[in-house]
Amino acid sequence: MPPSDEAQMVLAFDDNRLALALFGQYGQNLALIERRLGVTADSRGNHVTLGGPHDACEQARRVLETLYEQLQRGHDLGQGDVEGAIRLAIAQGSLFDFDAAAQRVSFEEINLRKRLVRARTPAQDAYVRALRKNALVFGAGPAGTGKTWLAVAHAVALFERKEVDRIILSRPAVEAGERLGFLPGDMKEKVDPYLRPIYDALFDLMDTRIVERALQTGEIEIAPLAFMRGRTLANAAVILDEAQNTTSMQMKMFLTRLGENARMIVTGDPSQIDLPPGQVSGLSEALKLLADVEGVGTVTFSAADVVRHELVGRIVAAYDRAAAMRAGSDDAIRSGETATTAGTAGASGSAGRSTRKREDGA
């Protein structure tokens, strides 16, 4: 007989075709749910039997019902969708009864002509909400958390709804030290390697012909940060990517370009700064200075929000732990040096006093 906290539940899905898509090829979606939530999930036809701790089974049920509803709405499922549904179920916990049809708590969505973009983690959900609410939003955190992709998706949505006239996407070309004149080729050939990730996001979210035409007409502009100087960016959605590699002056220059009816999104990873030693990151400084400014939104991502391959999240977490350990070791070394210095000074003072006493006695 199973322990009292163990549960077993059987779920049935009306559409056999959708049920097969829900379970995944060779049951890969069920296998992912089993691995992440610590349950068993055995499928037979359009039924799946869940077994394990009661709370975990409840979370697995929420995941499957959320994903099934997505399939019913005509959307395909990928591994990222399954991961996102699992994160949502974990974030919700088991604090209330979950009715998939009536009281679903779901992540924010961005509707584009080409595709539907859905936040997959609580931080991404907060990010999309912040983008809709604020004129300036900072998204800070490790690679793979969707900061740039969601920012571009939001900009594309504003452009398609004609809420802005153009999209401006920028990055600091720090690898070239912003000295683009020394690189071979015309300006497009000089800057394209540094802006490739932004191009990839655009073509993923918009029809290729529309992107190419908008690039030709200037409705979409992709340029290095150095080209923003002296401009006023009005009626535009403006994104600064890799902002951790801006200097303090560059960040101030960029932020003060904000014009009428403009939206700015600044993304970057403060732990991956490529600036010369001793130079302050404009992103790190801005996050501190503008934390309490009205109209500015800030969302911080972590390794738990990585939506690439699940291994990427574990890699990021391992590096974060190593960085924390190094920081702790450095603090210990500094504390030891301080104690040693104080001890040396104290010993010197004692020696001086002993010498003076002997001289007085003589």
N, C-alpha and C positions, 0 to 999 in steps of 0.2 A: 504493500500500500504506500503511495507517495506521501512525502512529508506534508504537513498541513499548509505550508506556504507554497507548495507546488500546485500548478494548475494545468488543465488541458482544455483547449477550446477548438472547435471546428468552425471554419469559415467557408461559406459557399458563395461563389460568384456566378451570376446568371449567364453571362456571355462566355462561352467556352473559348472563343478566339482571344478575347481580352484576358481571360484567365491565364492562357498560355504565355501571352506577352508579359503579364504581371509576374509570373513565376520566373521568367527569363529563360534564355536558351540553356538547355541542360540543367535548369533549376538554379542558374547562377545568382539570380536576385534573392532567392530564398537562402542560398548558401551565405550570401553577404549578410542577410538579416540574422541568420543563426550565429555567425561569427561575431557580429557587432553587439548583439543583444543577449547572447548566451541562452538561446532557446533552441528547440528542435522544430523544424518546419517540414512536414512530410506532405507531399501533394499527391492527389489521386483524382484524375479528371479535373473538374472545376472546383474541387474541395482542397483545403489545406488544413492539416491538424497541427496546432501549436502546442508545445509542451515545455515546461520549465517553471521558474519562479513566477508567481502571479503578476507582479509588476512588469517583469520583462515580457510576458505573454501579452499583457495589455498594450505595451509599447509596440510590440510586433503587429498586433491587430491594427493599431492606429496607422502604422507604416503601410500595411497592405491596403487598407481602405483609402488612405490618401492617394496612393499610387493608382489604385483602380479607378478612382474618380478622375484622375488626370487622364487615364486612357479613355474613359468614357467621353471626355471633352475633346478627344481627337489628337492628343499629344503623344508623341513617342516617348519611351522611357530609355534613359541612359544610366550608366553607373552613378553619375553625379546626381541624378534625380533620386535614386534609391538612397544614396548617402545623405542627401538633403532631408528626405522624409524621416530617416533614422534620427538625424540631429534634431529635427522638429519634435519628434516623439519624446526624445530624451529631455529636451528643454521644457516641454510641457509637464513632464513627470506624470504621476498618477494621482494628482490632487483633485481631479474632477472626472465625472463620467463623460466619455467622449462619444458624441453622436456625429458620425461622419456626414450625414445628410443635413442636420439642423444647426449644429453649433461648432462647426469646424473653426479652429484657430489656425490660419494658414499664413504663409510668408507672402510678402508683397510681390507683385508682378509688374513687369513693364511690357506693354503690348506694342509690338513693332509690326510693320507690314510684312516683313520676311519671317518673323518668328516671335514666339512668346518667351520672354526672359523672366525666370523666376528666381528669387532669392532662395538660397539653399541652407543658410545657417542663421541663427539669431543675429549675429553681427551684420551679415549681409542684409537682413531684413531691416535692422536699424539704419543701415547705410542708405538703402533706398528711400526710407521714410525721411531721413535727413536731407537727401537730395531734393525731395519734393517740397521741403519746408524752407530751406535756407538759400540765400544768395551765394554763400561761400561755404564749401564743405571740404574738410580734410579727411582723407582715408589713409590711415597709417597701419602698417603691419607687414608680415612676411609675404614673399612671393607665393602665388597660387591661391590667394584668398579672394580673387575676383574684383579687386579694387578698381583696376583700370577697365576691365571688361564691363562692369556695371556702370561705371562713369560714362563710358562711350555709349552704352545702351540708353542711358538717361538722356544724353545729348542728342542722340538720334531720335528719340521719342519727341523731344522738344522741337526738333527740326521738322519732323514729319507732321506734327500738329500745328506747324507754322507759328509757334510761340517764340521762336528765334529765327533770324534770317540766315545764320551761318553757324558752322562748327569750326572752332579753332583748337588744334591739338598741338601740344608742344612738349619738348623734353630738353634738358640741358645736355649738350653733346660733350660731356665731361671727358669721355675717352679721348677726344681730340683736343681737349683743353679749350674748346670753342674756337680754336684757330683753324677755321674751315678753309680759309684761303690757301693753306699749304697742302690741302688734299687734292688729288687729281680729279678731273671731270667737271661738269657743270654743277650748278647748285643742287639740283635734284639728286645727282649721283653722289655728291658730297654728303648729304644729310640722310639719304634713304636708309643706310645701314643702322643708324641710331634710332630711326622712327619706325622700323619694321614691325615691332609689336603693336603699334597703334594702327598701322595699315591692316594687320591681321584681324584685329578686333572689328574694324570698319567693314571689311569684306565678309566677315562672319555674320554681321548684323544687318547689312543692307545688300540690296541687289548690286551685282558688280557693275552693271551699266550705269546705274544711278550714282554710285560712288565715283566712277571715272568721269562722268559728266560734271558732277559737283566739284571735283578737283580742278577741272578745266575752267569752270566759271568762277571759281573762288568761293563758292558757297561752303565748301569744305577746304580748310587750309591746314597744312601740316608743316610746322617750321620749328627750327631750334629756338630755344629761349632767348638767345641773343637778338633775335629779330623782333622781339616784342617791345624793345626800348622805344620810347617816344610815341607810342600808339595809345589810343583810347578804344577799348574793345566794348562796343555797345551792340545791343540786340544780337547777342551771340552766346553760345554755350562754349566755354573755354576750359580746357583740361590741361593741367600741367602734370606730367607723369615723371616718375623717378626724381621727385622733388627733393629727396634727401641729398642729392648732389648739387643743389643750388647753394650759393653763398648767401649770407645775410642780406647783402645789398641786392643780389639778384631776386631774392624772394620778395623783398619790399618793392622793388621795381615792378615785378609781375603783379602783385596784389593791387597795386595802385593803378593798374591799367583798367580796373573794373569800371565799366561805363553803364549808361542807362539801360535797363531791361537786359542785363547780362547775368549769366550764372557762371560761377567759377568752381571747379573741382580740382583739388590738389591731392595727388596720391604719391606714396613713397614708403620706403622701409627704413626707418631710422637706424636699424642695426647693420645696414649695408651701405655705409657712406664711403665714396671713392675720392673724396676731396683730399688735398694735401694735408699732412699731419699738422694739427694746431688750428686748422680753419674750421669755424663753426658752421654746422649745417643750417641752412635757411629754414628747412622744414622743422628741425628740432626746436629752433628758436621760436618759430611762428606758433607751433603747438602750445608753447608755454605762454607767449605773449597774448594770444587771441582766445585763450580757453574760455574766458567769461564775456566775450564781446557779443552783443546781441546781433543776430543774423548770421552768426558763424556756427556751423555744426562740425563736430569732430567725432569720428568713429574709429576705434582701435581694434584691429583684428589680431588673432593669435594663431598658433599652430592648429588649434581645434577647428579653425575656419578654412583650412586648406581644402580646396575642392578639386584639385588635380588627383592623380593616382593616390590611393590611400597611403602608400609608402612615403609620399612627399611629406605628409603631415608628421610622420614619425621621424623623418630626417630633420625637418625644421625643429621639432621638439628636442632632438638629440643635440643639435647645435646650440639651442637656447640653454639647455642644461650646462653644456660645456662653457658657454659664455658666463653664466651665473657662477660657476665654480671658479673660473679665472678671476672674476670680479671679487669673489670672496677671498681668494688667495692673495690678490693684490692688496686688499684691505688689511689682511693679517700681516703681510710684509711691512706695510706702512706703519701699522701699530707697533710691530716689533722694532722697526727702525726708530720710532719715536721713543719707545721705552729704553732702547739702547743708548740713544743720545742723552736722555734724561739721566740715566744711570751713570754715564761717562762724566756728565757735568757735575753730578753729585759727588762722584769719587774725586774729581779734580778739586772741588771745593773743600772736601774733607782733608785731602792731602795738603792743601794750602794752609788750612787752619792748624794742622798738626805741626807743620814746619814753623809757623809763627809761634806756637807754644814752646817748641824746643828753643827757638831763638830767645824768647822772653826768659826762659829758665836759665839759659846760659848767662 
